[in-house]
């Protein structure tokens, strides 16, 4: 990757990591379901009038909109409202890669190999350590809700792969339009009209800033740049940067919110990130990360005999805060654009 594109990938993951701190700010101003609805409303309007008509069937837009917007983000916001720490939320959500691989095995008949099964086991061990730590020091309900949010993120990943959107930004903007009315209806039923009206009547610059950040910065800008990188480079080159999201999430939560990171939480982070890397990254990518001089001639020979690049490996890590907008690679990779 070109240095400017590496910088863009790191910038996007930093913005997604800090997003969890901004969600905490937003939850101080709005009920969680209302905040979630406003996030998607601002992300969709006026962008939906600028990106052109949808380029995939409506059933995929509706399916991903409900799984990702209503279920995943609704559960995430409620879980954090219940007391789940921002930094830990950014970490636990990465288990979506395990759910994606499991659902892909069932729905897409993609059989996980030994390495991916090992990665799932390691990541789930990390979740178990985090659950024990959170169960003894914080609200377990919030932890369970965030894990459920990661599961629905896995559902949306599989649906997105079935949809195969040619334009990630166009797809994300139209997907953002779907959850607005269901989330508003759920907010009225479960949170009540009075808290919603009071929150809107007390709207200040901090509340507006939180909405703008989670809508335009992380959704429109973040997924627009991520989609560009996936169209320009192999998914195996871009996906590893997603592992930086919990790094930025936990560090920004510690700096801004004063969240402590206990010993068990560090262990959970190591297990989760390592397990997600094993589950998500193609085997060739992992082998290139671990230099082995005696294998280099063999790799060169294999590369010379290879018929050409194949499709991205199943279960490639999707980005954190939000969606799983993966764009299918064309048969021939275009040259990088500046």
Buried (B, 14 or more C-beta within 10 A) or exposed (E): BEEEBBEBBEBBBBBBBBBBBBBBBBBEBBBBBBBBBBBBBBBBBEBBEEBEEBBBEEEBBBBBBBBBBBBBBBBBBBBBBBEBBBBBBBBBBBBBBBBBBBBBBEEEEBEBEEBBBBBBBBBBBBBEBBBEBBEEEBBBBBBBBBBBBBBBBBBBBBBBBBBEBBBBBBBBBBBBBBBBEBBBEBBBEEBEEEBBEEBEEEEEEEBBBBBBBBBBBBBBBBBBBBBBBBBBBBBBBBBBBBBBBBBBBBBBBBEBBEBEBEEBBEBBBEBBBBBBBBBBBBEEBBEEEEEEEEEEEEEEEEEEEEEEEEEBBBBBBBBBBBBBBBBBBEEEEEEEEE
